[in-house]
């Protein structure tokens, strides 16, 4: 008892620390925590990373390129979410003091060696961009340009490195409101020939007053994704999804109100009313329909993981709708995903174990271990491979050893104990599976079915409708996650998510009815697989997006895109599979409760 109390106290302490850490991280702070300055005060400027513009995962430290570095490069202490996001902030090369205008200030004069010219030329050829943060406001820009127009032979392309940057900074009283950086296309260093060149890097600063309040300085990023043209497309997506829901609802209403009503009337009569077995065949399998599925431990674990991921998605949407994930709130989404997943692991343990006992399972410890590894296992294997690739590329996407140890500690001290506690709670609150019909001793033979009633075709039909309801919105999500567009219309995304759940539930119910009408009583796994099949369609869309809608290239970016999207789609499969099965279970209970089973 003493050990259990100490363990519980330790877990509660860790949860308290994680919660306070999360609340702190969701509000990004700079060195000047109040963001107020006097004339001449230094304003924190951090250089973050560089990388190919079309490969958002392939990022490197800013000074991995031979830029002019300050005398003392100071690394900013980063939060967990920032590290997970690939941010590596260091003191920037420019001095942008508050309200101090500068004209052609020299950063440095130096002679670039052939090796440095070659590095810069390769970066310019791959459209490298840089990212900085000035008082927590993002700064973007390309480091150079390539002249290709009118030149047929790539060997004759001209490569230019920008050497002058102009900063327009807007302020309101004593606070920075906005910053824009632009390069001078005429001030360049010719890198066409790989030879030593003299370089002088300069910058100018111009301050302008504005009446925009400090609280609204991020509004322009929200407006970027809320333009009338974009909103029109988003609303078209919702209308398209709603039409799909209405059609499917009408279709199901026809089944429930007409077909099932006729079935119930026939079953209420004497035996002579039951002549058409093909139309009303679902009654004839009442002794098998609640026969427990094969691989009940795996089924319970999948249901538990899917329920946890559904809970995780709901909490993420709640945080998004209250404005936590505002643009460039560095790492807040990754922190939220990590912390909420750890805190909701008890839901997976409770759901899996309690349902496993409903299915008359006995080895609940093995079931709990399977639950803990079913989603985390593939995710960890994928992460280890991709992190090794990032280390080989010397990319900032590679997590430091200390960050990995923090994640391991969270998993060891929070995720695993809560999973076990949830499993114990599920074991102690176990109940019997209440079936409306008594299950026979021997299973009924399933008649030979046509090919379109097999599992794979049914999954194809089940996944197509939910996917068609969300595919328009998927492009904007992909362009934000795997590109540089900003997505902030979380209210619309939440509506699309609700529609996705409704369509998934409805189509699973419809296919379950047709399966039972064909006297196929093995609906448990089928309903889960049909519900989760949308995840397969989303992964197929990944192939289309990568090769047709994006310019991503290279082994690292390709492996990151398909590796992490495989984990995300697998998570969608488990989540929507759990939703589909729950809907089918409610439906099956209802129809068999409405008839008299002998």
Secondary structure, DSSP 8 states (H G I E B T S, - for coil): -HHHHHHHHHHHHHHHHHHHHHHHHTS---SSTT----TT----EEEEEEEETT-TT-EEEGGGS-----SS--B----HHHHHTT---EE-S----TT--EEEEEEEEEEE-HHHHHHHHHHHHTTEEEEEEETTEEEEEESEEEE-TT--SGGG-EEEEE-EEEEEEEEETTEEEEEEEEE-TTSEEE-SS-S-EEEEEEEEEEEEE----GGGTTHHHHHHT--HHHHHHHHHHHHHHHHHHHHHHHHHHHIIIIIHHHHHHHHHS-GGG---TTTSGGGGGTTTTTS--SSHHHHHHHHHHHHHHHHHHHHHHHHHHTTTT-TT-TTHHHHHHHHHHHHTHHHHHHHHHHHHHHTT---HHHHHHHHHHHTHHHHHHHHHHHHHHHHHTT-TTS--HHHHHHHHHHIIIIIHHHHHHHHHHHHHT------SS---SS--------GGGSHHHHHHHHHHHHHHHHHHHHHHHHHHHSSS-----HHHHHHHHHHHHHHHHHHHHHHHHHHHHTT----HHHHHHHHHTHHHHHHHHHHHIIIII----SHHHHHHHHHHHHHHHHHHHHHHHHHHHHHHHHHHHHHHHSS---
